[in-house]
């Protein structure tokens, strides 16, 4: 074989090997999952693959979607508070929508109206290093969770806002509750709280329910499982989902607080996170899919489910207060290939969201706000809350824990 032919053969073999490596890399999902429009030069949409790893009945939604080529209200999205917060609540007071939140560094409580540019501090009680503020629905009572002496100990302080007759700012008064609790939630009425505690060394967990001020304690739950994520969608029902990981199947349970019965609802999806609606008849859940995310809907009454063809996590959604079939979600413009939801929870991956309205039954979707068109920002939205009339969304930016509002 001539020297020239040998060189050509070597180059050919090299190209074959290089091409094979490229194919292996992309085939294994080490790329970004982009939410690409189905047609035309329209804004990014969240439609993904129709494939499913679920074995139960799955129906596909109609892909009826609506794009806003420009945001209807250019001033709809705005930052309400630039500093880190520990938790917020949106509620009705004197026929007005009000927002209250806790400054993470000082523990001071602030208030703002969606229509106002002014933030008002309503308490001056300093409680530093607030890790989480768990609000009652009425906006006047909350549980402050803060670190003690820079160690692993967390104190939980049940607080009420006490106004002052001498100044515009009041104070928070209350007492320490649930001293060893790892998670605390409040019921929709804002009158009760539930503390979940891990049993150290032995494993397992137990739960105690009480009034929001910490009185009338009663144990209503115990389990051999230690790691749960809990929420309280209905006054007599607490939801439990096994702690999500891309390597483990998740399961959802309902605890009836009237009789302490504990019932499995459904499960089996890897990396499963859930969002239960207010009457516990519908469940929005996300799961891991090929180094990305997939959003699904489960009907508790009919035991059926469907893939919504949307790539986001249920933690970025909220159920409508006006329409039982509607959700509002922050949907990433693209999703870097990684292990979800772990990578997002751990802060390894940060996402940049647009905001969508979705009908879970019909499968219709509408882009209600595209970020970056009227402002140079990226927001990674979490902890979404919505006003009673569905006209205003409040959320926290996971990047810096600042507070944002979006007029729908």
N, C-alpha and C positions, 0 to 999 in steps of 0.2 A: 504493500500500500504506500502510495506517495505521501510525502510530508504534508502536502496541501490537503489531501483527503483525510489524513489523520487529524489535522487541526479542525476541519469541518465536522468530523465525527465527534470529537471531544466537545465542540461548541454545542452540537445537537443534543448530546447527552446532558450537558450542563443545563440547557434550556428546559429539557424534560423534567429534571430534578427540581429546578426552580419553580416551574409551573405547578408541579405536584405539591410543593410546600405551600405555595399561595392558596391552592385549592383546599388543602387541609386546614389552613389557618382560618379562612373565611367559612368553611363548612362547619367548623366547631363553634361558630357564633362569637368569635373575638372581634366583633365589629359593633358599631352603634346601631341600635334599633331606631330607625327614623319613622316618625309619624308623617308619612308622605301623602299628599292629596291624591284622591283616586283619579282625578282628571283635571286638566287645565292648570293654569298658573294661579291657583288659589292658595289661601293660607294653609299652614300645616294642619292636618287633621289627625285624629287619634286611631284611625282604623288599622287593625293589625290582622294577623292570620286567623282563618276560620278553624284551624285545627284545634283539637282538644284532647287532653290526656284523661278526661273524666270518663267513667264507665257508665254513669247513669244517663237518663234521658236528657238530651241537649237539643234545644231548638235555636235556630239562627234568626236574629232580628232582621227586619227590613233595613237596608242601608239607605234610608232616607235622611239626608243631612242638608243643612243650610249654612252657607258661609256668609259672614259679613265681610265684604271686601275692605271696609274701613270701619273702625269703631264708631258706633252711633253717638256716643258721648265721649268726647276726647278727654274730659276731666273726670271720667268715671272712676279711675283707679288713683288712689293717693295714699301716701304714707301718713298714718295717724300719729305714730310715735316712733322716733328714730332710735331710741335706746332699747336694750333688751327687756322684754317683759316675761312674766312667769305664768300668765294665764289671763284670759279675757272672758267677758260675758256680754251678750247683747239681749236687751229686755225692753219691755214697754213700761213707760212711766209718764203719767199725766198726758196720755195719748201721743207721746213722742217715743221714738226709738232711741234708746240710750246705750252707750257702750262704756263699760268700766274695765279697768285692767290694773295689774300690779307691776310696779317698777321692780325689776329683778334685783337691783343692787340695794335699794333702800327699803323696800316693802311698802312704800307709799302707794295709795290707791288714787287713780286718776279717772276722770270722766270726760267723755266727749260726745257730742251729738253728730250724727252723720252729715248734717247740713252745716255744721260749724267748722271753722278753722282753728278754734281755740280749745286747748286742752286744759281742764281745770283739775288741780289737785284737791282732793276732798278729805284726805287724812294726812297727818304729819307724824304718825307713829313709825319710828324707824325700826325695822326688823331686817337686818342684812342677810344676804345670801339666800333669797327665796328661790327654791328650786322649782316649786310648782304652786299655783294657786287654783284650788278646786272650788268653783263658784256654785252657789245655789242659783236657781233660775230667776229669782226675784231681784238679784243684784245687790242685796243688802247683807248677805251672810256668805261666808266662805271659809275654807280651811287652808291655812298657809303651811306649806311644808318647807322647812329650812334646815340647813346643815348646822351641826353643833361642834364647835372646837376643831374644825377642819378634819374631822374623822368621818367614819361611815355612819355615825348616828344621825338619825333624822327625827326632828321634833315636828309634831303636827298640832297646829294651834287653831282651834275653832274660834272664829272671829265674827263680830258684828260691827257694823259701822255706826259709831255714836257721834251725832252732830254736836257742835259746840254753839252755845248762845253768845259767846264773846268774839269768835273769829269765824272766817269762812271755811276753815278746815277743821275737821273733827278728828277722831281717833278710833283705833280698833280696840275692842275689849273682848275678852273671852278667856279660854283656858286650854291647856294641853290635853289632847285626846289621842287615842290609838297610838300609844307610845312606840310600839314595835311594828306598826303596819308598814307594809311595802307599797301598797296602792290604796288610794281612797277615792271614792266616787260619790256623787250625790244623785238623788232621785229627780225625775222631771219636775215634780212639784216644788222642789227646793226645801223640803221639810226634813228629810232623812239623809243619813250618810252610811256608807258601807266601807269597812276597812278590811283588807285582805292581808294576812300575815303569814310569812313562811316560817315553818318550824325548823329552827336551826339544829344542825347535827343529825336529827332524826329524819328529816325530810317531810314532805307534805305541806299542807297549808290549812288555815281555818279563816272563817269570815264572821265578822260581828257587825250587826246593824244597830243603829241608834238614831236619836234625833240629831239634827245637824249641829246642835250645841254640845253633843257628846253625852247626853243623859240617856237613860233607859236602854242600856246596852243589852243585847241578846245575841248569842251565837246562833247562826242559822246555816252554817256551811262548814264542812270539813272534807278534805281530800288527800289522797296519797300523792297527788301531783303538786309540785311546788310552783311551777312557772305558768302563770296565766296572764292574759290580758282581759280586763273586765270593763264593762260599760253598763249603764242603767237606762235602757230605752223606754221602759214602761214602769209605772209605779210599783207593780207587784212582780216585775221580772228583771233579773240581772243576767246579762249574757257573759259567758265564759268562753274564751277561745284559747286553746293551747298555744303557748308562746311560739310565734312563727319563726321558721328557718327554712331556707331553700332545700335543706337536706331531710326535712321531716314533714310528714303529713299532719295537717291541722284538723281539729275537730271543734265544733261549736256546741255548747250546752246552754240550756236555760235553767236558772234557779228561780223557783217560785218562792217569794219571800213570805207568803202567807202560810205555807205549810212545809217549807224547806225541801220540797221535791226537786230533784236534779235530773234533767232529761236531756238526752243527746238529740240534737236537731239534725245535723248532717256533718260530713267531713270527708277527708281523704285526699285533699289537694295539698301539694307541696307549697310551703311558704305562705300558708293561708292567713290573711287578715280579713276582718269582717266589719261591716257597718249595718246595724239592725235598725229598721224603721220604728216609728213611735208606737205602733200597735203590734209589733213583733210578728207580722205576717210576711214581711219581705226582708231579704238579706242581700246586701251588696257585698261581694267578696272578691279579693284579688289573690292570685297565686303566681308562682314562679313558672316561667315558660321560656326555655331556650335562652337563658341569660338575660331575660327581659321580664316584663310584667304583663298580666292579663286580667281584665276586669270582667266579672261575671255577676249574674243575678240568680237568686234562688227564691222560689215561692214556697213558703212553709206549708201553706194549706194544700197545695196540689203536689208537693214533692217533686217539682220540675225545676229545671234550671236552663239558663242560656248563656252563651258567651256573648258579651256586648261588643266585641271587636274593638275594644279600646284598651290602650296600653297605659295604665296608671295604677296606683295603689289606692285601696279603699280609704286609707287615712287622709287622702286628698279630696274627699267627697263629703257632701252633706245632703240629707234628705230634705225635700221641699216641705214647707209648712202648709202649703195650699193644695198641692196635688200629690196624692199617694204614689203615683207612678213616676214622679220626676225626681231627678237628682241633679245637683250642681257639682262639678268636679274641676279641679286643677289638673290639667293633662300635660305632661312633658312634651316639648317640641321634638325632642329625640331622647333616647334612653341608651346611655353607654352600656355595652355588654358587661355584665357583672352578675354576682350572686344576690338575687333579690328575695325578700326585702332586707336581708342582713346588711348589704352594702349601704343602703339608704339610711337605715336606722343608725349605723355606726359612723355615718358622716364620711365614708369613703367616697361616695358618689353624691354630687349635688345636681339637681335637676332645674330646668328652666321651663315654667309653665305658661300655658294659655288657659282660658276658662271656658267651659262648655256646659250646656244644658242638655240633659239626656232623658228621654222617656224609656224606662226599662221594659215596658210591655211592648211598645210599638217599635222600639229600636231606632227612633228618630233622634238626631243630634243637632245642636245649634251652637256655633261658636259665638259666645257672647262678649268676649274681650280677648284681643290679641296683644300681648305685652310686647314692648319694644317698638311699636308703631308710633306712638305719641310721646314716648319717654325712653330714655336709654337705661333700661333696668332689666335685671333677671330676678325673678322671685321663685323660690322653692317653697310652695305653700303647704302649710299643715294646720291642723286644729281649726278647720273651717266651721263657721257659725253663720246662721242666716236669720234675718228679721222675720217677725210673724207674718208680714205681708209679702215676703219673698222679694223685696226690693233692694236689699242691702246684704252684702257678704262681708264678713270680717275674718281675717286669717293672720297667722304668724308666718313670717319669712324664716325658714329653717336656717338660712345662711347666717343671720345675725340676731334672730329673735325679735326683730322689730315688728310693729303692728301695722296692718294695712286694711283698707276698706275699699270695696268695689260696689258701685251703684249699678244694679242690674237693669 
